[in-house]
Amino acid sequence: MWSLPSGDYYFAVSTDARKETLVIVNPAAHNVPSRKRLDEADRWLRAQGWQVEWRETDGPGRATELAAGAAGQGLPLVFVCGGDGTLNEAANGLAGSDTALAAIRAGTVNIWAKEMGIPRRPLAAVKAAVEGERRRIDLGRAGERYFLLMAGYGLDGAIARRVHLGLKSRLGAATYAIAAVREALRYRSSPVTLRFDGEEHAAQVLILVVGNTRNYAGLVEITREAQVDDGLLDVCVFQGKGTLDIVLHALRTLLRRHLQSKKVLYRKTRRLELAWSDPLPVQLDGDAYELSPTQVEVVPGALWVAVPKGVRSPLFRD
C-alpha cells in the first residue's frame, strides 16, 4: 500500500467544502512521477487542511473499486496518478456520483490531462485541481462500461490487444507503434451495419472510433469536432479493404484531411448500434476490452471533473 507522511454547470472548488481526498496511484503505469514529486503534492494538500489517503492499484479493476468507495463516502475529490486506462477505471467508479475526478499526469500519453492543460508536475496538477473548477461532462458507454475518451473498433481494437502490458510500462508509446505496424500489414476490413440514432449505413469497417474527446494517441484529432458537454458522441468510420487503405487513411489523418475522404463517414449521434457476423475487437480509452458491445451511447453529464481555473478548451461549449 502507498504510504506518505501524515500530516451551477460548473463552479470553483469551495474553500469551505469537505477537505478529504483519495489519491489512486497505478505503480505499473509508464512515467509515474518520482516519490519526491508526489511527496511535494502530499505536503501541500495537508498544509491546505486536506485529509489525504494514498492507495496503490494492484491489478485490473482496482481503481474502479477504490473510486467507487470514495464516492460512497461522499469525498468531494479523487485524484488519479496513472494513464488513461487508470482514469477510465476511476471514471467507471465515479459515474453518477457527486465526486469529481482529477488527474496527476502519468502513463503513456494521458490524453485527458493533455486536452485539459493539466500541468506535468504533481504539485502543480494538485493545485490546479483544488484551486480550479468542477465541470460536469458526458461519458460514453459501450455495453455496460463507460469510457471517458473513446471507444475504438476494428484495427484500433486489434492493436490494443497486441500490446504487451509489461513492455508498455517500460517503452510507452513505442509499444503501440510496434503493434500498429504488425496489425496494419495483415488486418482486413469487416462488413458492419451501422445505425446512428436510427439512420442506417452499410460499411466495410477498418477502424471505427467513437469519440467523447478529440485527441487520439497524443498525435492527431480523429473525432475533431467532439465536445464533452454536448450530449453527443462523434463517430469516425474509416472504410476500405486492407493495408493500402490503412496507410492512406493514416496519411490523411496526419495531414488533417481525413474528413474530406469519400471513404470516411463522420456522424454525431446519441446512440450507435452495430450489426455484424463476426464481432470486431474493441479498445476503450486505449486499453483492450474483452467484449465487443453492439451498442454505444452517450450518458450526458455523468461525471464531475476538476480542471484548471478558467480552462479554455474546444471540448467545452463555453
Secondary structure, 3 states (H helix, E strand, C coil): CCCCCCCCCEEECCCCCCCEEEEEECCCCCCCCCHHHHHHHHHHHHHCCCEEEEEECCCCCHHHHHHHHHHHCCCCEEEEEECHHHHHHHHHHHCCCCCEEEEEECCCCCHHHHHHCCCCCHHHHHHHHHCCEEEEEEEEEECCEEECCEEEEEHHHHHHHHCCHHHHHHHCHHHHHHHHHHHHCCCCCEEEEEEECCEEEEEEEEEEEEECCCEECCCEECCCCCCCCCCCEEEEEEECCCHHHHHHHHHHHHCCCHHHCCCEEEEEECEEEEECCCCCCEEECCEEECCCCCEEEEEEEEEEEEECCCCCCCCCCC
